[in-house]
Amino acid sequence: MYVKKKWGNFKQLVFNQPCSVKVIEVEPGKQTSLHYHNMRDDLWFMLDDGIAVQIGDEIMDVQKNQEFVVPSGTPHRLISKAKKTVRVLEIAFGYTDESDKFKIE
């Protein structure tokens, strides 16, 4: 499944409760909303350079092949600092549905 967003898109590769897999693409200079989930944890694996991640109050510039765990209830977002679209592999553990996405900004 391919879903277009204003900041880029994502491709749902696997959707199998309690785990799903996506490749998230963020366009140059854009960012996802700052949001959290109550019923899932995310594992992010950076597929490209030029990405910053915000997990809680901390914003970090990261490199290709780094990975991060985002615990449920923790605000998070992806930020593209590259001149090209950047990709992140996301593995979500728990209830994986857009209805469990709560935007902060």
N, C-alpha and C positions, 0 to 999 in steps of 0.2 A: 504494500500500500504506500502511495506517495501522497504526502500532505504538504501543501504550499502554505507558508507563513509570511508575514511582512518582513521578517528578518532573514528569510531563507526558506528551508524546507527540511523535512525528514522523510526517510524511507524506512517503513516498518518491515524488518526482515523476518522476525519471529514474533508471534503473539500467542503466548501459551502460558496461561496462568499457572503458577505464580511467577513466571519469568517472561520478559520480552526483550527483544534486541532491535535497536534502531541505529541507523547512521544519520546523524544530524549534520546538516550543512548550514553554515552561517555565512552570509554574504559579506564582502569587504566593508568594514566600518560599521557593521550592524551588531546587535546583541539580542539575545532572547530576553523575555521578561524576567524580572526577579520574582521568583515563585517558590513554593514548597509543596510537598506531598505529605499527606498523613499516613498513607497505607503502603508506602514502598520506599526502598533504598535504591539509589542509583550508583552504578559503577561507570565512570567515564574513562575512556582510553583515547588519548589524543592521536589522531591519524595524521595531523599536519602541524607544522610550526605556525606561529602567528596568532595563537589563541591565548586569551586571558580567561581565567575562571574566577567567579566569585562564589565562595562557599561561606555562609554566615556573613560576618563583617570583613573577611579577608579577601582581597583581590590579588591574584598571583598571575604573573606571566609564566606560561608553561611551554614546554617543548614537546615535539613529536615523541611518542612512546611513553609519556608520563601517564599515570593513572591516578584517579581519585575516587574515594567513596563519599557519597553524599547521603548521610543518614536521613531517615524520614523526619519531617518537621523542620529541616534546616533550609533556610532561604538559599537559592543558588541561581546562577545564570552563566551563560557562555558569551564571550565578547570576542569579535573578530578584530584583530589589529593588522591583518594582512591585506595585501593588495589583490588577493584572490580569495575565492570561497574556501573556507576551512571546514574540515570534517572531524567529527567526534563519534566514536562508537559508544553507544549507551546500552548497558545491560541493566534492566530494572528488575528488582526482586520484590515481589509482593503484588498487591492489587494494581494493575497497570491500566489505567483508564484516564482519559482527559478530565473526567469529572472529579478526579482527585488532584487537580491542579489549582492552587490558590495563589492568585497574583498579588504581589505586594506593590509593584510599580510596573 
